[in-house]
């Protein structure tokens, strides 16, 4: 073999060895990253006093490479709390279009306006100043609205019913109005209500409230409501209040009464279901708000009511019926059929402890959200550092994380997107269950862990 051939063969052999070595080198780097993250997870989270007895799941994924950087019990099930809003948000982003359907309407033979609600929670909600549906309804004196094939309970499966007076657990309904809540406030000594003063007041101390002129003789009271009725109670309290809020029962008759009072029309009434009605001409669609104007506060403020109503709106659009169980089953068989582990998904908000998801499930959902809708839209919907439910957290260099929080007693969760210092985009999910520490301690440990990943990579 001459010198030239020897050089050629040597070069080919070395190139062959290099080709073989590259995958091994990549594997080494991958293993090294995984070990480094595992070390950070132990130092920043798993070995902390707050998490010693808790159950923890962590998944970190790089979508550009299509691989997981780290999994710690990533395939195990956890109660996710408000991280459940992530699949709800995905469904709303995909199926509710650019703007929400406020309602559909048609003129009956007797010239009455027949209204078919869509479960839109923005109708006369104080946070939404523009009200196209309200302006549309103002042109008619006789209005009949239909229950529109509503097939759901006022509360979700597994909700803590004794929290019914809390504003985080407003009743679901086919025709929400004013956010399905009553607010009372004081103007001097005069008691006022929004949208209206409730029809019945009771008080332990008669001296608290004068029903003839709506004045109070004490500023120390609480507001309560009967479990099954729109009967409200003023109770003596050691605390002074000037503004109180409580959900009202979303009863059809009560909603009609509020509509009558608000619209100042001749008659508003409910008319049962709409399954056998023939429409001529076809129904007119009245759009209300841009869809993302609902989804942003839903995710920034973890609004349970918006989440539940969003899921009912998706059900109404896809199935023609408002049924939370049916739409969840449909989504799990279609959009989410390839989830790594099949979840137990029971509501739109995450109020239920029956929900069970894995960290890998949330990584899949977030990656699908990024692929289908793009990061620019996601960045407007999910809060970043020091915004919404992330207020006071991830404050330094804030626009590197976009994530959804979740909190229940013994539960802390955080899932979302993280940009590293080297501008790598990661998708992560951290789920903590059964901790017996303060939620603040858990959050600080999670934040320290996520910041160490950002700074190192």
C-alpha positions as a printed NumPy array, in Angstrom:
array([[  0.   ,   0.   ,   0.   ],
       [  1.507,   3.32 ,  -1.017],
       [  1.534,   6.406,   1.168],
       [ -1.44 ,   8.039,  -0.577],
       [ -3.669,   4.972,  -0.128],
       [ -2.581,   4.671,   3.467],
       [ -3.601,   8.266,   4.14 ],
       [ -6.967,   7.699,   2.42 ],
       [ -7.709,   4.583,   4.459],
       [ -6.656,   6.296,   7.657],
       [ -8.946,   9.26 ,   6.921],
       [-11.933,   6.998,   6.172],
       [-11.304,   5.008,   9.35 ],
       [-11.066,   8.15 ,  11.478],
       [-14.245,   9.595,   9.911],
       [-16.048,   6.303,  10.605],
       [-14.917,   6.406,  14.228],
       [-16.091,  10.03 ,  14.494],
       [-19.535,   9.164,  13.094],
       [-19.838,   6.378,  15.659],
       [-18.628,   8.639,  18.427],
       [-21.075,  11.491,  17.806],
       [-24.194,   9.664,  19.08 ],
       [-22.232,   8.451,  22.095],
       [-21.047,  11.997,  22.766],
       [-24.622,  13.317,  22.465],
       [-25.781,  10.577,  24.833],
       [-23.037,  11.528,  27.269],
       [-24.068,  15.19 ,  27.143],
       [-27.728,  14.233,  27.612],
       [-26.901,  12.033,  30.599],
       [-24.727,  14.791,  32.006],
       [-27.554,  17.368,  31.765],
       [-29.976,  14.952,  33.365],
       [-27.571,  14.302,  36.236],
       [-26.946,  18.017,  36.74 ],
       [-30.676,  18.759,  36.862],
       [-31.21 ,  15.831,  39.235],
       [-28.578,  17.324,  41.531],
       [-30.269,  20.76 ,  41.393],
       [-33.668,  19.169,  42.049],
       [-32.329,  17.518,  45.203],
       [-30.504,  20.599,  46.441],
       [-33.219,  23.156,  45.653],
       [-36.401,  21.121,  46.167],
       [-36.449,  17.474,  47.103],
       [-34.142,  17.728,  50.125],
       [-35.714,  20.914,  51.475],
       [-37.561,  20.634,  54.783],
       [-40.81 ,  21.782,  53.148],
       [-40.825,  18.873,  50.694],
       [-39.348,  16.044,  52.755],
       [-42.666,  14.22 ,  53.181],
       [-44.404,  15.457,  50.024],
       [-45.028,  13.621,  46.75 ],
       [-43.264,  15.386,  43.861],
       [-43.311,  14.973,  40.091],
       [-41.05 ,  16.875,  37.683],
       [-40.759,  16.793,  33.893],
       [-38.533,  19.061,  31.786],
       [-38.665,  18.812,  28.001],
       [-36.872,  20.513,  25.119],
       [-39.321,  20.732,  22.195],
       [-36.657,  21.666,  19.608],
       [-34.782,  18.432,  20.294],
       [-37.908,  16.418,  21.025],
       [-36.472,  14.962,  24.203],
       [-36.874,  15.087,  27.96 ],
       [-34.007,  16.62 ,  29.887],
       [-35.273,  15.286,  33.196],
       [-38.057,  13.161,  34.637],
       [-38.651,  12.579,  38.308],
       [-41.867,  10.604,  38.723],
       [-43.016,  12.322,  35.549],
       [-45.344,   9.438,  34.712],
       [-47.026,   9.379,  38.143],
       [-50.476,  10.852,  38.8  ],
       [-51.021,  13.976,  40.883],
       [-53.918,  16.239,  41.826],
       [-53.02 ,  19.255,  39.654],
       [-55.326,  21.964,  41.092],
       [-55.605,  24.873,  38.626],
       [-53.132,  23.358,  36.174],
       [-56.342,  21.658,  34.993],
       [-57.113,  24.978,  33.304],
       [-54.381,  24.193,  30.732],
       [-56.393,  21.574,  28.768],
       [-59.473,  23.777,  29.18 ],
       [-57.554,  26.731,  27.756],
       [-56.285,  24.656,  24.828],
       [-59.842,  23.574,  23.955],
       [-61.096,  27.167,  24.157],
       [-58.229,  28.472,  22.01 ],
       [-59.007,  25.878,  19.352],
       [-62.798,  25.773,  19.277],
       [-64.154,  29.166,  20.374],
       [-62.802,  31.077,  17.374],
       [-61.531,  34.654,  17.437],
       [-64.576,  35.971,  19.304],
       [-67.033,  34.422,  21.728],
       [-70.604,  33.607,  20.773],
       [-72.636,  35.641,  23.262],
       [-75.932,  34.075,  22.196],
       [-78.062,  33.156,  19.218],
       [-81.449,  34.736,  18.6  ],
       [-84.525,  34.444,  16.366],
       [-87.856,  36.253,  16.016],
       [-90.864,  34.1  ,  16.964],
       [-94.229,  34.197,  15.174],
       [-95.629,  36.403,  17.949],
       [-92.728,  38.879,  17.389],
       [-91.046,  37.98 ,  20.677],
       [-87.279,  37.611,  20.62 ],
       [-86.157,  34.07 ,  21.364],
       [-82.666,  33.928,  22.848],
       [-80.451,  30.848,  23.006],
       [-77.596,  31.452,  25.457],
       [-74.102,  30.073,  24.88 ],
       [-72.798,  29.991,  28.494],
       [-70.731,  33.147,  27.822],
       [-69.57 ,  34.44 ,  31.261],
       [-68.787,  37.953,  29.974],
       [-72.45 ,  39.008,  29.644],
       [-72.869,  42.148,  31.799],
       [-69.709,  41.196,  33.671],
       [-68.269,  44.395,  35.2  ],
       [-64.791,  43.672,  33.781],
       [-66.108,  43.795,  30.195],
       [-67.32 ,  47.304,  29.405],
       [-68.463,  46.621,  25.822],
       [-71.674,  44.578,  25.782],
       [-72.913,  43.761,  22.243],
       [-75.546,  41.285,  23.446],
       [-77.015,  43.786,  25.883],
       [-77.288,  46.407,  23.128],
       [-78.956,  43.841,  20.886],
       [-81.529,  42.85 ,  23.532],
       [-82.434,  46.479,  24.239],
       [-84.306,  46.652,  20.921],
       [-86.98 ,  44.149,  22.031],
       [-89.795,  44.38 ,  24.571],
       [-90.645,  40.688,  24.917],
       [-87.786,  38.231,  25.353],
       [-87.888,  34.493,  25.906],
       [-84.655,  32.692,  26.62 ],
       [-84.115,  28.966,  26.433],
       [-82.162,  26.66 ,  28.728],
       [-80.441,  25.409,  25.553],
       [-80.047,  21.725,  26.339],
       [-78.053,  22.322,  29.51 ],
       [-76.883,  19.011,  30.965],
       [-74.657,  19.806,  33.926],
       [-74.843,  20.39 ,  37.658],
       [-74.404,  23.818,  39.197],
       [-71.177,  22.606,  40.841],
       [-68.551,  20.277,  39.451],
       [-67.946,  16.683,  40.462],
       [-65.852,  16.59 ,  43.621],
       [-66.137,  20.278,  44.511],
       [-66.166,  21.253,  48.166],
       [-69.816,  22.277,  48.363],
       [-69.451,  24.   ,  51.756],
       [-67.418,  26.703,  49.953],
       [-70.53 ,  27.689,  47.971],
       [-70.478,  31.236,  49.362],
       [-66.951,  31.87 ,  48.116],
       [-66.478,  33.837,  44.897],
       [-64.059,  31.154,  43.661],
       [-66.959,  28.713,  43.404],
       [-69.72 ,  30.501,  41.507],
       [-72.436,  28.314,  40.051],
       [-72.175,  27.234,  36.444],
       [-75.076,  28.225,  34.229],
       [-76.183,  28.345,  30.601],
       [-76.928,  32.083,  30.801],
       [-74.44 ,  33.763,  33.181],
       [-75.155,  37.352,  34.086],
       [-73.099,  39.88 ,  36.08 ],
       [-70.569,  37.128,  36.766],
       [-73.248,  35.194,  38.708],
       [-72.485,  37.142,  41.841],
       [-74.067,  39.802,  44.012],
       [-72.03 ,  42.665,  45.437],
       [-73.291,  44.942,  48.193],
       [-71.534,  48.096,  49.307],
       [-72.126,  51.102,  51.483],
       [-72.565,  54.675,  50.332],
       [-72.469,  56.441,  53.648],
       [-75.019,  54.469,  55.67 ],
       [-77.067,  53.44 ,  52.627],
       [-76.783,  49.85 ,  51.481],
       [-76.611,  49.389,  47.714],
       [-76.351,  46.305,  45.544],
       [-74.933,  45.307,  42.193],
       [-76.691,  44.276,  40.041],
       [-79.698,  44.661,  42.416],
       [-80.5  ,  44.441,  46.097],
       [-81.574,  40.87 ,  46.85 ],
       [-85.31 ,  40.302,  47.276],
       [-85.146,  39.044,  50.869],
       [-83.007,  40.2  ,  53.76 ],
       [-82.766,  38.666,  57.21 ],
       [-80.704,  39.762,  60.16 ],
       [-79.912,  38.344,  63.575],
       [-79.781,  41.869,  64.944],
       [-82.761,  43.901,  63.703],
       [-80.797,  47.049,  64.337],
       [-78.349,  46.269,  61.514],
       [-80.568,  46.93 ,  58.509],
       [-83.607,  49.084,  57.83 ],
       [-85.383,  47.555,  54.8  ],
       [-87.657,  50.574,  54.269],
       [-84.841,  52.926,  53.295],
       [-81.922,  50.453,  52.869],
       [-79.809,  52.033,  55.604],
       [-77.626,  50.284,  58.162],
       [-77.015,  51.226,  61.768],
       [-73.762,  49.296,  61.978],
       [-70.872,  48.785,  59.594],
       [-69.939,  45.509,  61.253],
       [-71.689,  42.716,  59.397],
       [-71.166,  39.784,  57.06 ],
       [-73.162,  38.652,  54.022],
       [-74.404,  35.08 ,  53.722],
       [-76.734,  33.153,  51.42 ],
       [-79.073,  30.23 ,  51.762],
       [-77.564,  27.113,  50.154],
       [-80.524,  26.435,  47.849],
       [-82.239,  29.814,  47.516],
       [-81.507,  33.416,  46.707],
       [-82.142,  34.414,  50.288],
       [-79.389,  36.59 ,  51.683],
       [-78.555,  37.316,  55.291],
       [-76.818,  40.152,  57.067],
       [-75.084,  38.826,  60.165],
       [-73.514,  40.723,  63.002],
       [-69.745,  40.554,  62.775],
       [-66.702,  41.794,  64.646],
       [-65.223,  43.065,  61.375],
       [-66.143,  46.224,  59.526],
       [-66.989,  45.888,  55.83 ],
       [-67.879,  48.39 ,  53.156],
       [-68.095,  45.893,  50.277],
       [-69.14 ,  42.237,  50.249],
       [-69.605,  39.739,  47.429],
       [-71.387,  36.384,  47.325],
       [-72.473,  34.166,  44.395],
       [-76.188,  33.973,  43.699],
       [-78.175,  30.925,  42.665],
       [-78.318,  30.884,  38.874],
       [-82.027,  30.038,  38.85 ],
       [-83.861,  30.795,  35.576],
       [-86.493,  32.896,  37.345],
       [-83.892,  34.951,  39.169],
       [-81.928,  35.552,  35.966],
       [-85.134,  36.654,  34.193],
       [-85.885,  39.069,  37.035],
       [-82.423,  40.638,  36.816],
       [-82.757,  40.925,  33.022],
       [-86.128,  42.629,  33.408],
       [-84.685,  45.104,  35.898],
       [-81.588,  45.759,  33.783],
       [-83.165,  45.998,  30.331],
       [-86.334,  47.813,  31.493],
       [-88.386,  45.801,  28.989],
       [-91.974,  44.571,  29.044],
       [-91.267,  40.928,  29.827],
       [-88.338,  38.516,  30.087],
       [-89.029,  34.847,  30.758],
       [-87.485,  31.434,  30.387],
       [-88.988,  28.883,  28.019],
       [-87.494,  25.489,  28.856],
       [-85.292,  23.653,  26.384],
       [-85.015,  24.397,  22.685],
       [-84.916,  20.884,  21.286],
       [-88.229,  21.021,  19.36 ],
       [-88.244,  24.627,  18.171],
       [-88.33 ,  25.338,  14.425],
       [-86.648,  28.613,  13.434],
       [-87.691,  30.736,  10.498],
       [-85.691,  32.815,   9.781],
       [-82.496,  31.1  ,  11.047],
       [-80.918,  32.182,  14.297],
       [-78.721,  35.29 ,  14.352],
       [-75.336,  34.927,  16.078],
       [-74.363,  37.745,  18.419],
       [-70.645,  37.774,  19.187],
       [-69.512,  39.314,  22.462],
       [-65.786,  39.572,  23.286],
       [-62.465,  38.582,  21.699],
       [-61.792,  35.055,  22.918],
       [-58.363,  35.846,  24.342],
       [-59.815,  38.7  ,  26.402],
       [-61.564,  35.954,  28.379],
       [-58.683,  33.475,  28.409],
       [-56.112,  35.988,  29.662],
       [-57.877,  36.752,  32.993],
       [-58.83 ,  33.073,  33.237],
       [-55.141,  32.138,  33.28 ],
       [-53.64 ,  35.263,  34.875],
       [-56.055,  35.278,  37.812],
       [-56.938,  31.573,  37.738],
       [-60.627,  32.42 ,  37.379],
       [-62.551,  29.214,  38.07 ],
       [-65.854,  30.605,  36.794],
       [-64.353,  31.601,  33.444],
       [-62.754,  28.173,  33.112],
       [-65.95 ,  26.255,  33.829],
       [-67.997,  28.403,  31.469],
       [-65.312,  28.13 ,  28.76 ],
       [-65.59 ,  24.348,  28.859],
       [-69.39 ,  24.589,  28.578],
       [-69.035,  26.971,  25.622],
       [-66.713,  24.495,  23.877],
       [-69.248,  21.745,  24.535],
       [-72.032,  23.884,  23.114],
       [-70.028,  24.644,  19.964],
       [-68.831,  21.084,  19.32 ],
       [-71.69 ,  18.945,  20.594],
       [-74.697,  21.282,  20.516],
       [-75.239,  20.615,  24.221],
       [-73.685,  21.986,  27.402],
       [-72.353,  18.876,  29.079],
       [-68.991,  18.914,  30.865],
       [-68.665,  15.123,  31.048],
       [-69.384,  14.632,  27.333],
       [-66.993,  17.327,  26.148],
       [-64.161,  16.052,  28.368],
       [-64.712,  12.538,  27.033],
       [-64.719,  13.894,  23.457],
       [-61.493,  15.868,  23.938],
       [-59.733,  12.9  ,  25.519],
       [-60.671,  10.778,  22.503],
       [-59.606,  13.381,  19.918],
       [-57.194,  16.227,  20.702],
       [-55.706,  14.501,  23.747],
       [-55.853,  10.88 ,  22.606],
       [-52.037,  10.662,  22.526],
       [-51.411,  11.879,  26.066],
       [-48.586,   9.857,  27.646],
       [-50.846,   8.778,  30.51 ],
       [-54.626,   8.938,  30.31 ],
       [-55.727,  11.447,  32.956],
       [-58.807,  11.514,  35.109],
       [-60.225,  14.873,  34.065],
       [-63.502,  15.901,  35.693],
       [-63.905,  19.703,  35.543],
       [-62.694,  22.79 ,  33.719],
       [-61.106,  24.676,  36.598],
       [-59.265,  22.206,  38.825],
       [-61.453,  22.797,  41.873],
       [-62.063,  19.06 ,  42.088],
       [-59.635,  16.755,  43.86 ],
       [-60.846,  13.987,  41.56 ],
       [-58.638,  15.363,  38.766],
       [-55.471,  13.337,  38.196],
       [-52.778,  14.273,  35.639],
       [-49.09 ,  13.477,  35.276],
       [-46.286,  16.005,  34.697],
       [-45.706,  14.398,  31.284],
       [-49.365,  15.003,  30.407],
       [-48.962,  18.734,  30.983],
       [-45.746,  18.809,  28.959],
       [-47.669,  17.172,  26.091],
       [-50.566,  19.646,  26.348],
       [-48.253,  22.669,  26.49 ],
       [-46.196,  21.413,  23.556],
       [-49.397,  20.908,  21.565],
       [-50.494,  24.417,  22.503],
       [-47.172,  25.824,  21.271],
       [-47.318,  23.848,  18.021],
       [-50.94 ,  24.721,  17.234],
       [-51.077,  28.371,  18.336],
       [-47.515,  29.685,  18.617],
       [-45.621,  31.254,  21.489],
       [-46.677,  34.831,  20.773],
       [-50.323,  34.058,  21.486],
       [-49.395,  31.944,  24.499],
       [-47.326,  34.794,  25.96 ],
       [-50.418,  37.023,  26.053],
       [-52.564,  34.383,  27.741],
       [-50.194,  32.906,  30.351],
       [-48.757,  35.175,  33.06 ],
       [-45.026,  35.828,  33.244],
       [-42.965,  36.728,  36.292],
       [-44.576,  39.209,  38.703],
       [-47.921,  39.039,  36.847],
       [-51.256,  37.606,  37.921],
       [-50.834,  34.521,  40.089],
       [-47.054,  34.867,  39.63 ],
       [-47.057,  38.289,  41.295],
       [-44.033,  38.601,  43.551],
       [-42.407,  35.553,  41.968],
       [-39.783,  35.275,  39.21 ],
       [-39.399,  39.046,  39.472],
       [-35.816,  39.272,  38.197],
       [-35.587,  39.16 ,  34.414],
       [-39.261,  38.238,  34.364],
       [-40.079,  37.644,  30.694],
       [-38.407,  34.266,  30.596],
       [-41.176,  32.207,  32.173],
       [-44.823,  31.813,  31.125],
       [-46.68 ,  29.432,  33.375],
       [-49.883,  28.377,  35.108],
       [-49.981,  27.992,  38.864],
       [-52.193,  25.705,  40.912],
       [-52.988,  25.634,  44.613],
       [-55.229,  23.569,  46.862],
       [-54.69 ,  22.491,  50.445],
       [-51.58 ,  20.29 ,  50.283],
       [-51.188,  20.921,  46.533],
       [-48.829,  23.26 ,  44.655],
       [-48.289,  23.034,  40.901],
       [-46.517,  25.02 ,  38.22 ],
       [-46.424,  24.121,  34.523],
       [-45.366,  26.213,  31.568],
       [-42.54 ,  27.487,  29.371],
       [-39.025,  28.539,  30.363],
       [-36.42 ,  30.386,  28.285],
       [-32.885,  29.661,  29.504],
       [-29.992,  32.127,  29.521],
       [-28.73 ,  30.408,  26.344],
       [-32.175,  31.02 ,  24.799],
       [-33.299,  27.412,  24.799],
       [-37.057,  26.995,  25.143],
       [-38.051,  24.345,  27.675],
       [-41.463,  23.023,  28.693],
       [-41.784,  21.983,  32.316],
       [-44.266,  20.694,  34.858],
       [-43.725,  20.522,  38.613],
       [-46.523,  18.941,  40.666],
       [-46.418,  18.703,  44.462],
       [-49.018,  16.796,  46.473],
       [-49.572,  16.022,  50.152],
       [-47.17 ,  18.606,  51.525],
       [-47.7  ,  19.75 ,  55.082],
       [-45.821,  23.031,  54.797],
       [-46.941,  26.476,  53.721],
       [-47.644,  26.93 ,  50.03 ],
       [-45.217,  29.852,  50.082],
       [-42.322,  27.615,  51.124],
       [-43.087,  25.158,  48.334],
       [-43.338,  27.933,  45.759],
       [-39.986,  29.397,  46.801],
       [-38.318,  25.995,  46.438],
       [-39.826,  25.512,  42.969],
       [-38.769,  29.015,  41.941],
       [-35.19 ,  28.405,  43.102],
       [-35.071,  25.178,  41.121],
       [-36.422,  26.733,  37.91 ],
       [-34.058,  29.697,  38.17 ],
       [-31.068,  27.362,  38.559],
       [-32.035,  25.641,  35.282],
       [-32.453,  28.985,  33.525],
       [-29.067,  30.26 ,  34.725],
       [-27.12 ,  27.076,  33.956],
       [-28.435,  26.314,  30.468]])
